[in-house]
Structure formats: structure tokens, C-alpha cells
Amino acid sequence: MPHDPAMQSLLASFNSSQAAKHYGDGPRRAVPGFADLHRMTAILLAERAPEHARVLVLGAGGGLELRALADAQPRWTFVGVDPAAAMLDEARRVLGPDAGRVSFREGYIDDAPEGPFDAATCLLTLHFLNARERVRTAHEIHRRLKPGAPFVAAHSSFPQIEGGRALWLSRYAAFAVASGLDSERAEKMRAAVGANVPLLDPEQDEAILREAGFSDIALFYAAFTWRGWVGYA
């Protein structure tokens, strides 16, 4: 479980009702093809998950991926885990009556049930963890899955070579501005990500999934500073 000061500060920034209410505005403007990422995730999980699948969603606060998955698969049920209580409250609001299909857990991967689950997702979350904690978290997800179950991970991941990191972060901000975010807020986001988020190269992120035990890992999504993979337990 992450306890470093940067992580606690980040959690505090999400853990207010006002921040949670407006959380969805950020990904919709900063993540190219955000809604399509959710659609692709549902398709990839459904390739192997059964009709009545039980799905682990790590980083479920805000409820946006839960909403998309619940719409795509009306017989699936979910366990949604997030460390921010306010974000879980927002997920309940977003889901409405479908919140009854979700068991919400406040916390991190260690607070998730043992499973076994038929599938799992972790969207826009793993980039907040350092490499060592990512490996441990991915391993704990793997341990909770049935053999062969699909796992989809997507988060910020782009070349960290000297000079390249700054260029890609500027593109991240430029995309947000082109999507309607004011330039001052976009610059604050760029600076905060550059200073506080332990970003890795895509090759490192894929290696972490392999180290955690996942096989047949495939990149299915790449958009500016974002990458998404599917792998199998």
C-alpha cells in the first residue's frame, strides 16, 4: 500500500466531493479516445470473460469505466476499489441503479477480495505508482484472477529519454488545450505530472506485466502519452 507523501498529497486532491464531481472532465479532455478506450476494454474482457463474469476494477473512483462496462455487459458484476471515498461516492452517483451490481471497497489492491475474478481492469491508475509498487500491484491482481482471465491496464506511458519526456509532456498539454481546457490549467497539469508522477517507458511498463505473471501481453492502445495493454493470467 503506497504511503509516500507524494501519493498521500495526490489522494487528498481527489478526496473531496467537488473534485470528484468534476473528475470526468479531466480524462475526457486529456486522454485521446477516452470513450473508445472504455469500449475497447469491454470488448477485450468479453473475449474470455463469461456472461455472468465477476470483474475486479482497480482505481474505480469516478465510475466512468464501471459505467461503460456495466452498459456493455448487463449481466456482469463488479468489485470497485479506490482509495478516495469521495471518488467512490461519485461512482455510485454515476452508476445510479447499476451501483447495486458493484461491491465498493475503499483502499488499494490489498483491500480487494481474494477472488478469483473472471477479469480485471486498472485504467489511468498504475502511473501513480513507482516501478516496484506497480510490480507488486500487478502481481496481486494476477493472483486474484482465474487462469487465463484477461487483464486490461492503460495509463500514462511514453519515452522518457532526455529531451523526449519534455516534448511529450508539452504534447499532453497541447492536446488538453485543443480539447477545450484553458491553457493555464493545462500548464498546471503538465507541470504536476512532470514533477510528481513516476512515469516509465512503455517497454518498462510491459516488462512489469510480464514480471507480475501475465502472458500474451499485447499493446492495443497508443495515443500521445497514453498506452494500453491486455494480458492474461
C-alpha positions in Angstrom: 0.0 0.0 0.0 1.5 3.4 -1.0 2.3 5.7 1.9 4.8 8.1 0.4 4.0 11.9 0.9 3.5 12.5 -2.8 0.9 9.7 -3.0 -0.9 11.0 0.1 -1.0 14.5 -1.4 -2.4 13.2 -4.6 -5.0 11.2 -2.8 -6.1 14.3 -0.9 -6.5 16.2 -4.2 -9.1 13.6 -5.3 -10.8 13.1 -2.0 -13.3 15.9 -2.0 -16.8 15.9 -3.3 -16.1 18.9 -5.6 -13.0 17.3 -7.1 -14.8 14.0 -7.6 -17.8 15.7 -9.2 -15.6 17.2 -11.9 -13.1 14.4 -12.2 -14.5 13.1 -15.5 -13.8 16.4 -17.3 -10.0 15.8 -17.0 -9.7 12.4 -18.7 -12.2 13.4 -21.4 -10.0 16.3 -22.4 -6.6 14.8 -21.7 -6.9 11.2 -22.9 -7.4 10.9 -26.7 -10.2 8.4 -27.5 -11.2 8.2 -23.8 -14.7 6.7 -24.5 -13.2 4.4 -27.1 -10.7 3.1 -24.6 -13.6 2.0 -22.4 -15.3 0.3 -25.4 -12.1 -1.5 -26.4 -11.6 -2.6 -22.8 -15.1 -4.1 -22.7 -14.5 -5.9 -25.9 -11.2 -7.3 -24.8 -12.6 -8.6 -21.5 -15.6 -10.1 -23.1 -13.4 -12.2 -25.4 -12.7 -14.5 -22.5 -15.0 -13.5 -19.6 -18.2 -15.4 -19.2 -21.7 -14.0 -19.5 -22.0 -13.6 -15.7 -18.4 -12.5 -15.1 -17.2 -11.1 -11.8 -14.8 -8.2 -12.7 -12.2 -6.5 -10.5 -11.9 -2.8 -11.2 -8.9 -1.2 -9.5 -9.0 2.6 -9.5 -12.7 2.6 -9.8 -13.3 6.1 -8.4 -15.4 8.3 -10.5 -17.3 5.3 -12.0 -16.6 6.1 -15.7 -15.2 2.7 -16.6 -17.7 1.0 -14.4 -20.5 2.8 -16.2 -19.1 1.8 -19.6 -18.6 -1.9 -18.6 -22.0 -2.1 -17.0 -23.7 -0.8 -20.1 -21.7 -3.2 -22.3 -22.4 -6.3 -20.3 -25.6 -6.1 -18.3 -25.0 -9.5 -16.5 -21.5 -8.7 -15.2 -21.0 -7.8 -11.6 -18.0 -5.8 -10.2 -15.8 -5.1 -7.3 -14.7 -1.5 -7.5 -11.6 -0.5 -5.4 -10.3 3.1 -4.9 -8.5 4.8 -2.0 -10.6 8.0 -2.3 -14.0 7.8 -0.5 -15.3 10.8 -2.4 -14.5 9.2 -5.7 -16.4 6.1 -4.8 -19.4 8.2 -3.8 -19.2 9.8 -7.3 -19.1 6.3 -8.8 -22.3 5.4 -7.0 -23.9 8.6 -8.3 -22.7 7.9 -11.9 -23.9 4.3 -11.8 -27.4 5.1 -10.4 -29.4 1.9 -10.1 -26.5 -0.1 -11.5 -24.5 0.6 -8.3 -26.3 -2.4 -6.9 -24.1 -4.5 -9.3 -20.9 -3.2 -7.6 -19.3 -4.0 -4.3 -17.3 -0.9 -3.4 -14.0 -1.2 -1.4 -12.1 1.9 -0.2 -8.4 1.2 -0.3 -5.8 -0.3 -2.6 -5.2 -3.7 -4.1 -4.6 -5.3 -0.7 -8.1 -4.3 0.2 -9.7 -6.2 -2.7 -11.3 -9.6 -2.2 -9.2 -12.6 -3.0 -11.4 -13.6 -5.9 -11.0 -15.5 -8.1 -12.2 -13.0 -10.7 -13.1 -13.6 -14.3 -11.4 -10.4 -15.5 -9.8 -7.2 -14.2 -9.0 -3.6 -15.2 -6.8 -0.9 -14.0 -7.3 2.3 -16.0 -5.5 5.6 -15.6 -4.1 4.4 -12.3 -0.8 2.5 -12.4 1.2 5.5 -13.5 0.8 6.9 -9.9 2.9 4.1 -8.5 6.6 3.7 -8.7 8.0 0.7 -10.5 8.3 -1.6 -7.5 4.8 -0.9 -6.3 3.5 -1.4 -9.9 5.0 -4.9 -10.0 3.6 -5.7 -6.6 0.1 -4.4 -7.5 0.1 -6.1 -10.9 1.1 -9.4 -9.2 -1.7 -9.1 -6.6 -4.2 -8.5 -9.5 -2.8 -11.6 -11.3 -3.1 -13.7 -8.1 -6.8 -12.8 -7.8 -7.6 -13.9 -11.4 -8.7 -17.3 -12.7 -6.2 -18.9 -15.0 -6.4 -17.4 -18.5 -8.5 -14.4 -17.3 -8.0 -11.1 -19.1 -6.5 -8.0 -17.6 -6.5 -4.6 -19.2 -4.2 -1.8 -18.0 -4.0 1.6 -19.5 -2.1 4.7 -18.2 0.4 7.4 -19.0 3.4 5.8 -20.5 5.8 7.3 -23.1 9.5 7.6 -23.9 11.5 9.0 -21.0 14.7 9.7 -22.9 16.4 13.1 -22.4 14.5 15.8 -24.2 11.8 13.4 -25.3 10.0 13.5 -21.9 9.6 17.3 -22.0 8.4 17.1 -25.6 5.7 14.5 -24.9 4.5 16.4 -21.8 4.1 19.5 -23.9 2.0 17.5 -26.4 -0.1 16.2 -23.5 -0.9 19.8 -22.5 -1.5 20.9 -26.1 -4.0 18.1 -26.6 -5.9 19.1 -23.5 -6.0 22.7 -24.7 -7.2 21.6 -28.2 -9.9 19.6 -26.4 -11.2 22.7 -24.6 -9.2 23.0 -21.4 -7.9 26.5 -20.7 -4.1 26.9 -21.3 -3.3 27.9 -17.7 -4.9 24.8 -16.2 -3.3 22.6 -18.9 0.1 24.0 -18.0 -0.5 23.3 -14.3 -1.4 19.7 -15.2 1.7 19.4 -17.3 3.9 20.7 -14.5 2.2 18.5 -11.9 2.6 15.3 -14.0 6.2 16.1 -14.8 7.1 16.7 -11.2 5.1 14.1 -9.3 4.1 11.2 -11.5 6.7 8.4 -11.7 6.4 7.8 -15.4 8.1 4.9 -17.2 8.9 3.9 -20.8 6.3 1.7 -22.5 8.9 -1.1 -22.6 9.3 -0.9 -18.8 5.5 -1.0 -18.3 5.1 -4.1 -20.5 8.0 -5.8 -18.7 6.3 -5.1 -15.4 3.2 -7.0 -16.6 5.4 -9.9 -17.6 7.2 -9.9 -14.2 3.8 -10.0 -12.5 2.9 -13.2 -14.3 0.8 -12.1 -17.2 1.3 -13.8 -20.6 0.4 -13.0 -24.3 0.7 -9.3 -23.5 -0.4 -7.1 -26.4 -0.4 -3.3 -26.9 -3.9 -2.4 -28.1 -4.0 1.4 -27.5 -1.4 4.1 -28.1 -2.4 7.8 -28.1 0.2 10.5 -27.4 1.3 10.0 -23.8 -1.0 7.0 -23.1 -0.7 3.3 -23.7 -3.0 0.3 -23.0 -2.2 -3.4 -22.8 -4.2 -6.6 -22.5 -2.6 -9.7 -20.8 -3.8 -13.0 -19.4 -3.4 -14.7 -16.1 
